[in-house]
Amino acid sequence: MWDPVRYLTFADHRSRPFHELVARIAASSPRRVVDLGCGPGNLTTTLAARWPEAVVEALDSSAEMVAAARERGLDARVQDITTWMPREDTDVVVTNAVLQWVPGHEALLRRWVDALPSGAWLGMQVPGNFDGPSHAVTRGLIACSWPELAGTVRVSPVLDPAGYADVLAAAEVDAWETTYLQRLTGADAVLEWITGTALRPVRAALDDAAWAEFRAQLAPLLRAEYPRRPDGTTWFPFRRVFAVARVR
């Protein structure tokens, strides 16, 4: 289950890649704009503001996220991304920090590009930090002490920029990566960050007592990898992979 409140705890850091992605989409007057994986809708509203004449659709697999998006006045609905296909008038598709959860999403990207009209834009962004210390330490703890959780924190499920450029090569494509040096605040800030995303499958597999114990074991390991600075903040490098394609 997705928690919109927890997800928005780091809204500023999570929104920056979205804005940098959308800035590369040069659509002038799209008819329909679709946000695949809209979350609580806080970023979808910026699409509606940029293209006020467009029909803006907000889709997400989480009923909790869709409910939060609807509270913002968006036309949001629950949708399985693996079965979604664009309508004939879809001129912009944005999918931000979603496809890493979808095995085999390369085939989806090809299918969407094939189905979109000429001149349409597709923008995607996925986290690329699955080999980073936050994930490596978590997988190590699971391997040593929590074998029942094997596979819940995944080895990299995404491609590098060249990989996505190849996937989207039927279109005009721009692919790149950026590592953000995020300054997080609060005690155990990195643990709180990954609790809202990467640790969701772990949380789902554990009862409350086991979850508290898992967090207690993981917290000092993450503190060692990401030491807190004298001012109480923590540096957290975070890699992101982007691609923008314009259909020929």
N, C-alpha and C positions, 0 to 999 in steps of 0.2 A: 504494500500500500504506500502511495506517495503522500507525503505530508506537505501541503502548500506552505504552511507557516515556517517549518524548518527549512524548506527549500529557499524561501525568500530571505532567510537570515543573512545570506551572503549575496543579496541581490545585485549589489554594485559590481562585484567581481564576476558574477555569472552573466550579467548583461553586456559587459564590454565586448566579448567575442561576437555576440549577436549583432551589435551595432556596427562592428567592423566588417562583418559578413555582408550585412544588408547594404552598407555603403558601396560595395562593389557591384551591386545590382542596378543597372542603369535603365531600368524600365521607366518610361515616361508617363504613360496613361494606361496601365493594365486594367483589363476588364474584371478579372477575378484573381485574388491573392489568397494563397492557402498557407497557413502555418501548421505544419505537420509536427505534432508534439508541442502544443502551445503551452503546456504547463498551466500555471495560474493566470495566464493571459496578460501579465504586466508588460510583456514585450510585444505581444500581438497588437496592443493598442497603438504602438508606435507605427505599425504598418498601416493601420487605418488612418492615422494622422498624416502619414507621408502620401498616401494614395486615397484621398477622401472620396473619389468617385468610384472606386473599385468595390466590388463585393468581397468582403474579407471573411474567410472561413477559419475557424479555430478548432483544431482536431487534436484529441489526445486519448490514449488508451485508459487513463485513470479517471474514474468517475469523480473522485475528490478534486482533481485538478480542473476538470470541466466545470464543476459546480463553482469553483473559485473564479474561473474565467467568465462564466455567465454573470456573476455578481458585478463584473466590470462592464456589463452591457454588450458583451460579444456574442456573436452567433456561434456558440461552441457546442460540440457534440462528441460523444464517445466514438472512437474509430480505431480499429486495428490497422496499423500502418501497413501491414503486409498485404492487406486486401484492398487498400485504397488505390484508386486510379483517377487521374485528372479529368475534369469535364472539358468539353471542347473549347470553352472560353477561358481556361486557366492560363494566365500569362506570367504569373510569378508563383514559385513554390519555395518556401523556406523551411528547412528542417535543422534545428539547432540543438545540439547535444542530445540526440535521440537515437541515431542509427547504431551507436555502439551497443545498444541493447538488442539489436535485431540480427541474429545470425544470418549470413548470406545476403546482407543488405546490398551488396554489389549488384545482384540481379535486379533488385528493386530500382536502383538508380538507372540502370540501362532501360528498364521497362518504362519508367516515367519519361525519360528523354525521348524514347520512341513515340510515346503517346502525346506529348506536349505539342502545341502548334508551333509553326515556324516563328522565330523571334521571341519565344517564351524564355524565361530565366529560371534556373534552378540553383539555389544556394544551400550549401550544407556545411555544418561544422560539427566535429566530434572531438572529445578529449583524447589526447595522445599520451597520457601520463601513466599508462598501465604498467610500465616497467620502472616507474619511479619508486623512491623509498617508501612512500605511503602504502603502495600496493604490495611491494616486495616484502616489507615487514609483516604486513597482515597475512599474506600467504604463508610466510614462514611460521608465524604463530599457529595458524591453522594446521599446517603440516606436522608441527611438533606436539600440539596439545589438543587440537579440536578436529580429529580426523573425520568426524561426522559432517563437517562443513566443507569438505574437499570440493573444489569446483565453484564455490560461491563467489570468490573474488577471482576474476578471470585474468588469464594472460591475454595480451593485447588482442582485442577483437576488431581492430580498425587497421586501415592501410596508412601508408605514408602519402605525402602529396603526389608523388609520381604514380603511386598505385591508383589513386582516385582520378588522376589525369588520364590514365589508360582506360579506366572504367567509363569515363565520360567523353572519350575521344571522338564519338560521333557528333559532338557539339563543339563549339568554340569554348575552350575551358581554360580557366585560371586556377591554379592550385598552389597552396603555400602553407607554411606552418609558422606559429609564433609561440614563444615561451614567455608567459607573463610571470613576473616576479610579484606575487601577491603578498600584501602586508595584512596579515590577519590579526585580529584582536581577541582577547579573552583567553582564559585558561584552556589548555588542550584544544587549541583552535583547529589544528589539522584533523584531530579526531572528530570534532564537531562537523567539519567540512565533509569528510568522507561518510559520516553517519547519514547525511542527507542524500547521498548518491550511491557510492560504491558498496557501502555496508548494508544497503537495503535487503539484499538476499540473505545476509547473515542474520539480521534482525528478524526476518520472517521465519527463519528456521529455529529460533531459540525462544524459550519462555522468558518471562521478565527476569527471573533470578539468574539464569544462564547468560542472558544478554548483559546484565550488570557485571557479572564476573568476566565475560569476554572483554568488555570495555576496560575494566580495571587492569587486565593483563596487557592490553594493547596500548593503553595510554602512556606508560613509561617508555615503551619502545619507540613510539612516535616522538616523544619529547627528546629522546636521544638523537634522533635523526633531524629533528627540526627544533633546535633549542630556542627558548624564549629569550628575546633581547632584553636589555636592562629596562627599556621603557614599557615592557609588557607585551610587545607585539612579536609576531613570528613571521619570518619570510617563508613563503611557500611557492616554489617554482611550479608552474603548471603549463604544460605543452598543449596546444590546440592545433588541429589540422582542419584546413578549409578548402573548399572548392566551389567555384561559381561557373556554371555552364550556360551558354546561350545557344538555343536550338537553332540549327541552320534551316 
